[in-house]
Amino acid sequence: MRVFLIRLSGVLLLPWILHAGNADNEEAGSRLFKAYCWGCHHQTAEAFGPSFRTIANKRTPEQIMAQIVDPERVSKTLGYRRNSMPAFNDLNATEIKALTDFILSFKDKK
Ligand code: HEC
């Protein structure tokens, strides 16, 4: 059942999340980051996990969202041998979108 739900969310939910309403979610992204991610990720410095700048420069929104909800499986597709990140599958679509946009805001301007 769990695997089925994850598959389903991969096919149906991710495109929907991507296009979820774009209410000003900058503030929410920053707040969620401080609440849930900051212990392991920093904005531009490497910590226990990679920095958001590093992530933003090499990943797609889909990869970032997938890692947030299912790191156990997705980290392997990103090249990690082991996963040390907890799954944040209690976050709703708006929260995941806000976090993903927040991460991508650290992408270097070309
Ligand atoms: C307990 C520590 C921890 C917490 C908390 C944590 N992460 Fe992670 N994260 C990691 C580690 C370690 C990795 C490296 C890959 C792995 O272990 O799965 C990672 C990897 C990632 C990646 C993929 C990295 C890449 O190479 O692209 C993303 C995206 C990510 N984290 C986002 C988040 C977000 C967003 C939050 C907060 C909601 C969060 N993480 C909270 C430890 C953590």
Backbone and ligand atoms as CSV (ligand in chain L), in Angstrom:
chain,resi,resn,atom,element,x,y,z
A,1,MET,N,N,0.837,-1.203,0.000
A,1,MET,CA,C,0.000,0.000,0.000
A,1,MET,C,C,0.872,1.253,0.000
A,2,ARG,N,N,1.881,1.221,0.860
A,2,ARG,CA,C,2.762,2.390,0.959
A,2,ARG,C,C,3.470,2.639,-0.380
A,3,VAL,N,N,3.984,1.552,-0.941
A,3,VAL,CA,C,4.692,1.666,-2.216
A,3,VAL,C,C,3.744,2.187,-3.277
A,4,PHE,N,N,2.526,1.657,-3.250
A,4,PHE,CA,C,1.535,2.099,-4.227
A,4,PHE,C,C,1.273,3.594,-4.093
A,5,LEU,N,N,1.128,4.045,-2.867
A,5,LEU,CA,C,0.846,5.470,-2.638
A,5,LEU,C,C,2.002,6.337,-3.123
A,6,ILE,N,N,3.212,5.857,-2.892
A,6,ILE,CA,C,4.377,6.624,-3.321
A,6,ILE,C,C,4.407,6.714,-4.843
A,7,ARG,N,N,4.146,5.564,-5.510
A,7,ARG,CA,C,4.083,5.567,-6.978
A,7,ARG,C,C,3.042,6.571,-7.438
A,8,LEU,N,N,1.872,6.479,-6.814
A,8,LEU,CA,C,0.756,7.322,-7.202
A,8,LEU,C,C,1.140,8.791,-7.034
A,9,SER,N,N,1.793,9.091,-5.924
A,9,SER,CA,C,2.141,10.497,-5.700
A,9,SER,C,C,3.175,10.943,-6.720
A,10,GLY,N,N,4.036,10.025,-7.153
A,10,GLY,CA,C,5.018,10.378,-8.166
A,10,GLY,C,C,4.352,10.755,-9.477
A,11,VAL,N,N,3.333,10.009,-9.843
A,11,VAL,CA,C,2.687,10.225,-11.142
A,11,VAL,C,C,1.700,11.380,-11.099
A,12,LEU,N,N,0.884,11.396,-10.062
A,12,LEU,CA,C,-0.219,12.360,-10.040
A,12,LEU,C,C,0.084,13.626,-9.264
A,13,LEU,N,N,0.734,13.441,-8.137
A,13,LEU,CA,C,0.844,14.557,-7.208
A,13,LEU,C,C,1.928,15.557,-7.607
A,14,LEU,N,N,3.064,15.053,-8.058
A,14,LEU,CA,C,4.169,15.982,-8.307
A,14,LEU,C,C,3.847,17.050,-9.352
A,15,PRO,N,N,3.277,16.674,-10.499
A,15,PRO,CA,C,2.942,17.740,-11.465
A,15,PRO,C,C,1.949,18.722,-10.861
A,16,TRP,N,N,1.048,18.198,-10.056
A,16,TRP,CA,C,0.048,19.063,-9.441
A,16,TRP,C,C,0.709,20.018,-8.445
A,17,ILE,N,N,1.613,19.471,-7.649
A,17,ILE,CA,C,2.317,20.316,-6.677
A,17,ILE,C,C,3.072,21.422,-7.416
A,18,LEU,N,N,3.732,21.022,-8.515
A,18,LEU,CA,C,4.523,21.982,-9.289
A,18,LEU,C,C,3.702,23.181,-9.715
A,19,HIS,N,N,2.455,22.925,-10.060
A,19,HIS,CA,C,1.624,24.013,-10.548
A,19,HIS,C,C,0.677,24.552,-9.483
A,20,ALA,N,N,0.917,24.166,-8.248
A,20,ALA,CA,C,0.051,24.633,-7.162
A,20,ALA,C,C,0.092,26.164,-7.109
A,21,GLY,N,N,-0.983,26.716,-6.627
A,21,GLY,CA,C,-1.141,28.172,-6.613
A,21,GLY,C,C,0.073,28.887,-6.051
A,22,ASN,N,N,0.436,29.999,-6.647
A,22,ASN,CA,C,1.645,30.668,-6.237
A,22,ASN,C,C,1.367,31.872,-5.338
A,23,ALA,N,N,0.641,31.609,-4.256
A,23,ALA,CA,C,0.471,32.653,-3.245
A,23,ALA,C,C,1.878,32.945,-2.734
A,24,ASP,N,N,2.087,34.119,-2.201
A,24,ASP,CA,C,3.442,34.469,-1.785
A,24,ASP,C,C,3.953,33.452,-0.783
A,25,ASN,N,N,4.749,32.518,-1.281
A,25,ASN,CA,C,5.162,31.421,-0.406
A,25,ASN,C,C,6.616,31.560,0.046
A,26,GLU,N,N,7.190,32.706,-0.239
A,26,GLU,CA,C,8.583,32.922,0.148
A,26,GLU,C,C,8.745,32.864,1.676
A,27,GLU,N,N,7.836,33.558,2.338
A,27,GLU,CA,C,7.885,33.632,3.797
A,27,GLU,C,C,7.679,32.237,4.385
A,28,ALA,N,N,6.730,31.500,3.812
A,28,ALA,CA,C,6.451,30.150,4.299
A,28,ALA,C,C,7.666,29.250,4.102
A,29,GLY,N,N,8.324,29.370,2.955
A,29,GLY,CA,C,9.500,28.537,2.678
A,29,GLY,C,C,10.590,28.768,3.703
A,30,SER,N,N,10.825,30.037,4.014
A,30,SER,CA,C,11.864,30.374,4.960
A,30,SER,C,C,11.510,29.872,6.369
A,31,ARG,N,N,10.247,30.008,6.724
A,31,ARG,CA,C,9.803,29.567,8.054
A,31,ARG,C,C,9.895,28.034,8.166
A,32,LEU,N,N,9.457,27.317,7.144
A,32,LEU,CA,C,9.506,25.849,7.172
A,32,LEU,C,C,10.948,25.364,7.190
A,33,PHE,N,N,11.781,26.047,6.442
A,33,PHE,CA,C,13.202,25.696,6.428
A,33,PHE,C,C,13.779,25.778,7.837
A,34,LYS,N,N,13.494,26.880,8.534
A,34,LYS,CA,C,14.042,27.039,9.888
A,34,LYS,C,C,13.478,25.997,10.840
A,35,ALA,N,N,12.205,25.659,10.659
A,35,ALA,CA,C,11.563,24.705,11.558
A,35,ALA,C,C,12.041,23.272,11.330
A,36,TYR,N,N,12.223,22.885,10.066
A,36,TYR,CA,C,12.433,21.461,9.772
A,36,TYR,C,C,13.795,21.102,9.197
A,37,CYS,N,N,14.471,22.007,8.558
A,37,CYS,CA,C,15.651,21.625,7.777
A,37,CYS,C,C,16.957,22.169,8.334
A,38,TRP,N,N,16.889,23.269,9.046
A,38,TRP,CA,C,18.099,24.007,9.399
A,38,TRP,C,C,19.103,23.203,10.222
A,39,GLY,N,N,18.622,22.253,11.007
A,39,GLY,CA,C,19.546,21.437,11.800
A,39,GLY,C,C,20.554,20.703,10.928
A,40,CYS,N,N,20.158,20.369,9.709
A,40,CYS,CA,C,21.026,19.573,8.827
A,40,CYS,C,C,21.458,20.292,7.557
A,41,HIS,N,N,20.695,21.275,7.113
A,41,HIS,CA,C,21.051,22.008,5.894
A,41,HIS,C,C,21.165,23.494,6.213
A,42,HIS,N,N,22.174,24.133,5.682
A,42,HIS,CA,C,22.254,25.588,5.782
A,42,HIS,C,C,22.069,26.158,4.391
A,43,GLN,N,N,21.864,27.474,4.319
A,43,GLN,CA,C,21.574,28.062,3.014
A,43,GLN,C,C,22.737,27.902,2.038
A,44,THR,N,N,23.932,28.346,2.450
A,44,THR,CA,C,25.041,28.331,1.493
A,44,THR,C,C,26.256,27.562,1.989
A,45,ALA,N,N,26.246,27.094,3.235
A,45,ALA,CA,C,27.388,26.335,3.763
A,45,ALA,C,C,27.008,24.859,3.881
A,46,GLU,N,N,27.952,23.990,3.606
A,46,GLU,CA,C,27.689,22.566,3.784
A,46,GLU,C,C,27.534,22.289,5.276
A,47,ALA,N,N,26.570,21.461,5.640
A,47,ALA,CA,C,26.394,21.078,7.046
A,47,ALA,C,C,26.359,19.549,7.073
A,48,PHE,N,N,25.453,18.965,7.820
A,48,PHE,CA,C,25.322,17.503,7.799
A,48,PHE,C,C,24.851,17.081,6.410
A,49,GLY,N,N,23.941,17.837,5.848
A,49,GLY,CA,C,23.496,17.618,4.468
A,49,GLY,C,C,24.055,18.727,3.588
A,50,PRO,N,N,23.918,18.580,2.271
A,50,PRO,CA,C,24.432,19.614,1.357
A,50,PRO,C,C,23.699,20.943,1.533
A,51,SER,N,N,24.365,22.041,1.156
A,51,SER,CA,C,23.735,23.359,1.283
A,51,SER,C,C,22.638,23.506,0.243
A,52,PHE,N,N,21.712,24.411,0.511
A,52,PHE,CA,C,20.631,24.645,-0.442
A,52,PHE,C,C,21.194,25.209,-1.750
A,53,ARG,N,N,22.284,25.942,-1.670
A,53,ARG,CA,C,22.875,26.449,-2.913
A,53,ARG,C,C,23.362,25.288,-3.784
A,54,THR,N,N,24.069,24.343,-3.153
A,54,THR,CA,C,24.551,23.175,-3.893
A,54,THR,C,C,23.389,22.424,-4.527
A,55,ILE,N,N,22.344,22.224,-3.747
A,55,ILE,CA,C,21.189,21.480,-4.251
A,55,ILE,C,C,20.543,22.246,-5.414
A,56,ALA,N,N,20.338,23.546,-5.225
A,56,ALA,CA,C,19.647,24.351,-6.244
A,56,ALA,C,C,20.396,24.338,-7.569
A,57,ASN,N,N,21.720,24.256,-7.495
A,57,ASN,CA,C,22.504,24.323,-8.723
A,57,ASN,C,C,22.550,23.012,-9.495
A,58,LYS,N,N,22.088,21.919,-8.894
A,58,LYS,CA,C,22.196,20.669,-9.656
A,58,LYS,C,C,20.911,19.846,-9.739
A,59,ARG,N,N,19.844,20.306,-9.106
A,59,ARG,CA,C,18.629,19.475,-9.123
A,59,ARG,C,C,17.449,20.196,-9.750
A,60,THR,N,N,16.494,19.374,-10.206
A,60,THR,CA,C,15.233,19.901,-10.730
A,60,THR,C,C,14.246,20.024,-9.566
A,61,PRO,N,N,13.180,20.825,-9.752
A,61,PRO,CA,C,12.148,20.910,-8.715
A,61,PRO,C,C,11.580,19.526,-8.377
A,62,GLU,N,N,11.404,18.691,-9.394
A,62,GLU,CA,C,10.841,17.347,-9.160
A,62,GLU,C,C,11.750,16.524,-8.259
A,63,GLN,N,N,13.061,16.603,-8.484
A,63,GLN,CA,C,13.994,15.831,-7.649
A,63,GLN,C,C,13.951,16.322,-6.207
A,64,ILE,N,N,13.872,17.629,-6.027
A,64,ILE,CA,C,13.862,18.193,-4.680
A,64,ILE,C,C,12.591,17.780,-3.935
A,65,MET,N,N,11.460,17.916,-4.601
A,65,MET,CA,C,10.199,17.546,-3.945
A,65,MET,C,C,10.164,16.060,-3.611
A,66,ALA,N,N,10.667,15.240,-4.524
A,66,ALA,CA,C,10.656,13.796,-4.291
A,66,ALA,C,C,11.541,13.435,-3.092
A,67,GLN,N,N,12.705,14.094,-2.996
A,67,GLN,CA,C,13.612,13.814,-1.871
A,67,GLN,C,C,12.960,14.200,-0.539
A,68,ILE,N,N,12.219,15.289,-0.525
A,68,ILE,CA,C,11.596,15.743,0.721
A,68,ILE,C,C,10.583,14.708,1.231
A,69,VAL,N,N,9.785,14.151,0.334
A,69,VAL,CA,C,8.752,13.225,0.805
A,69,VAL,C,C,9.220,11.777,0.892
A,70,ASP,N,N,10.239,11.388,0.121
A,70,ASP,CA,C,10.652,9.985,0.121
A,70,ASP,C,C,12.170,9.827,-0.017
A,71,PRO,N,N,12.912,10.364,0.963
A,71,PRO,CA,C,14.374,10.349,0.840
A,71,PRO,C,C,14.972,8.941,0.807
A,72,GLU,N,N,14.317,8.009,1.468
A,72,GLU,CA,C,14.838,6.644,1.517
A,72,GLU,C,C,15.043,6.107,0.091
A,73,ARG,N,N,14.076,6.326,-0.756
A,73,ARG,CA,C,14.152,5.826,-2.130
A,73,ARG,C,C,14.887,6.818,-3.040
A,74,VAL,N,N,14.519,8.092,-2.924
A,74,VAL,CA,C,14.986,9.085,-3.901
A,74,VAL,C,C,16.475,9.395,-3.752
A,75,SER,N,N,16.997,9.359,-2.516
A,75,SER,CA,C,18.420,9.676,-2.336
A,75,SER,C,C,19.284,8.742,-3.190
A,76,LYS,N,N,18.846,7.505,-3.377
A,76,LYS,CA,C,19.626,6.558,-4.201
A,76,LYS,C,C,19.663,7.015,-5.649
A,77,THR,N,N,18.544,7.544,-6.131
A,77,THR,CA,C,18.525,8.008,-7.522
A,77,THR,C,C,19.373,9.276,-7.669
A,78,LEU,N,N,19.656,9.955,-6.556
A,78,LEU,CA,C,20.490,11.163,-6.608
A,78,LEU,C,C,21.968,10.821,-6.393
A,79,GLY,N,N,22.256,9.543,-6.209
A,79,GLY,CA,C,23.651,9.120,-6.111
A,79,GLY,C,C,24.168,8.850,-4.712
A,80,TYR,N,N,23.288,8.898,-3.715
A,80,TYR,CA,C,23.731,8.619,-2.347
A,80,TYR,C,C,23.642,7.127,-2.073
A,81,ARG,N,N,24.620,6.601,-1.342
A,81,ARG,CA,C,24.596,5.175,-1.019
A,81,ARG,C,C,23.627,4.898,0.116
A,82,ARG,N,N,23.630,5.796,1.097
A,82,ARG,CA,C,22.763,5.601,2.257
A,82,ARG,C,C,21.967,6.867,2.461
A,83,ASN,N,N,20.797,6.706,3.057
A,83,ASN,CA,C,19.975,7.878,3.357
A,83,ASN,C,C,20.035,8.186,4.842
A,84,SER,N,N,20.281,9.434,5.201
A,84,SER,CA,C,20.271,9.853,6.604
A,84,SER,C,C,19.230,10.929,6.845
A,85,MET,N,N,18.384,11.171,5.864
A,85,MET,CA,C,17.399,12.244,6.022
A,85,MET,C,C,16.029,11.661,6.331
A,86,PRO,N,N,15.330,12.233,7.311
A,86,PRO,CA,C,13.977,11.750,7.606
A,86,PRO,C,C,13.011,12.170,6.501
A,87,ALA,N,N,11.947,11.402,6.312
A,87,ALA,CA,C,10.923,11.763,5.321
A,87,ALA,C,C,9.989,12.801,5.926
A,88,PHE,N,N,9.654,13.810,5.126
A,88,PHE,CA,C,8.711,14.831,5.595
A,88,PHE,C,C,7.391,14.629,4.867
A,89,ASN,N,N,6.775,13.465,5.087
A,89,ASN,CA,C,5.557,13.195,4.326
A,89,ASN,C,C,4.297,13.695,5.013
A,90,ASP,N,N,4.456,14.468,6.081
A,90,ASP,CA,C,3.290,15.105,6.701
A,90,ASP,C,C,3.060,16.507,6.144
A,91,LEU,N,N,4.024,17.018,5.388
A,91,LEU,CA,C,3.867,18.368,4.825
A,91,LEU,C,C,2.826,18.328,3.713
A,92,ASN,N,N,2.059,19.402,3.573
A,92,ASN,CA,C,1.090,19.420,2.473
A,92,ASN,C,C,1.738,19.978,1.211
A,93,ALA,N,N,0.996,19.930,0.116
A,93,ALA,CA,C,1.532,20.310,-1.193
A,93,ALA,C,C,2.041,21.749,-1.202
A,94,THR,N,N,1.307,22.642,-0.536
A,94,THR,CA,C,1.707,24.053,-0.510
A,94,THR,C,C,3.025,24.220,0.231
A,95,GLU,N,N,3.175,23.474,1.317
A,95,GLU,CA,C,4.411,23.564,2.105
A,95,GLU,C,C,5.609,23.006,1.333
A,96,ILE,N,N,5.378,21.908,0.638
A,96,ILE,CA,C,6.467,21.304,-0.140
A,96,ILE,C,C,6.894,22.245,-1.268
A,97,LYS,N,N,5.898,22.871,-1.884
A,97,LYS,CA,C,6.201,23.834,-2.966
A,97,LYS,C,C,6.983,25.024,-2.406
A,98,ALA,N,N,6.567,25.519,-1.248
A,98,ALA,CA,C,7.251,26.669,-0.645
A,98,ALA,C,C,8.705,26.313,-0.321
A,99,LEU,N,N,8.925,25.131,0.223
A,99,LEU,CA,C,10.290,24.706,0.546
A,99,LEU,C,C,11.136,24.551,-0.718
A,100,THR,N,N,10.533,23.974,-1.747
A,100,THR,CA,C,11.261,23.745,-3.000
A,100,THR,C,C,11.648,25.079,-3.634
A,101,ASP,N,N,10.712,26.026,-3.650
A,101,ASP,CA,C,11.020,27.348,-4.203
A,101,ASP,C,C,12.110,28.037,-3.374
A,102,PHE,N,N,12.017,27.838,-2.050
A,102,PHE,CA,C,13.017,28.451,-1.174
A,102,PHE,C,C,14.411,27.901,-1.512
A,103,ILE,N,N,14.508,26.585,-1.646
A,103,ILE,CA,C,15.798,25.974,-1.997
A,103,ILE,C,C,16.293,26.527,-3.329
A,104,LEU,N,N,15.393,26.567,-4.316
A,104,LEU,CA,C,15.805,26.997,-5.664
A,104,LEU,C,C,16.181,28.479,-5.712
A,105,SER,N,N,15.751,29.243,-4.719
A,105,SER,CA,C,16.106,30.663,-4.697
A,105,SER,C,C,17.605,30.866,-4.443
A,106,PHE,N,N,18.300,29.798,-4.036
A,106,PHE,CA,C,19.743,29.903,-3.797
A,106,PHE,C,C,20.571,29.537,-5.021
A,107,LYS,N,N,19.895,29.283,-6.121
A,107,LYS,CA,C,20.611,28.955,-7.359
A,107,LYS,C,C,21.432,30.165,-7.807
A,108,ASP,N,N,22.686,29.915,-8.196
A,108,ASP,CA,C,23.543,31.021,-8.665
A,108,ASP,C,C,22.972,31.622,-9.939
A,109,LYS,N,N,22.997,32.933,-9.999
A,109,LYS,CA,C,22.539,33.610,-11.227
A,109,LYS,C,C,23.645,33.476,-12.262
A,110,LYS,N,N,23.230,33.104,-13.473
A,110,LYS,CA,C,24.245,32.939,-14.517
A,110,LYS,C,C,24.572,34.284,-15.149
L,1,HEC,C1,C,18.498,14.845,10.087
L,1,HEC,C2,C,19.140,15.665,9.093
L,1,HEC,C3,C,18.311,16.224,7.937
L,1,HEC,C4,C,17.166,16.979,7.995
L,1,HEC,C5,C,16.397,17.403,9.230
L,1,HEC,C6,C,16.873,17.331,6.631
L,1,HEC,N1,N,17.786,16.788,5.777
L,1,HEC,FE1,FE,17.779,16.945,3.746
L,1,HEC,N2,N,19.395,15.735,3.658
L,1,HEC,C7,C,20.100,15.246,4.742
L,1,HEC,C8,C,21.207,14.418,4.276
L,1,HEC,C9,C,22.219,13.713,5.160
L,1,HEC,C10,C,21.129,14.416,2.868
L,1,HEC,C11,C,22.018,13.635,1.887
L,1,HEC,C12,C,21.233,12.513,1.225
L,1,HEC,C13,C,20.540,11.580,2.178
L,1,HEC,O1,O,21.075,11.226,3.254
L,1,HEC,O2,O,19.403,11.163,1.843
L,1,HEC,C14,C,19.984,15.264,2.520
L,1,HEC,C15,C,19.601,15.528,1.219
L,1,HEC,C16,C,18.617,16.442,0.859
L,1,HEC,C17,C,18.264,16.792,-0.501
L,1,HEC,C18,C,18.909,16.228,-1.766
L,1,HEC,C19,C,20.360,16.629,-1.848
L,1,HEC,C20,C,20.913,16.600,-3.250
L,1,HEC,O3,O,22.031,16.104,-3.449
L,1,HEC,O4,O,20.218,17.101,-4.151
L,1,HEC,C21,C,17.264,17.712,-0.425
L,1,HEC,C22,C,16.545,18.374,-1.587
L,1,HEC,C23,C,16.984,17.920,0.975
L,1,HEC,N3,N,17.830,17.137,1.716
L,1,HEC,C24,C,16.032,18.780,1.453
L,1,HEC,C25,C,15.673,18.880,2.789
L,1,HEC,C26,C,14.601,19.741,3.270
L,1,HEC,C27,C,13.751,20.644,2.405
L,1,HEC,C28,C,14.531,19.538,4.620
L,1,HEC,C29,C,13.546,20.140,5.590
L,1,HEC,C30,C,12.141,19.930,5.296
L,1,HEC,C31,C,15.562,18.583,4.977
L,1,HEC,N4,N,16.238,18.218,3.839
L,1,HEC,C32,C,15.798,18.130,6.260
L,1,HEC,C33,C,19.809,15.468,6.067
L,1,HEC,C34,C,18.698,16.110,6.535
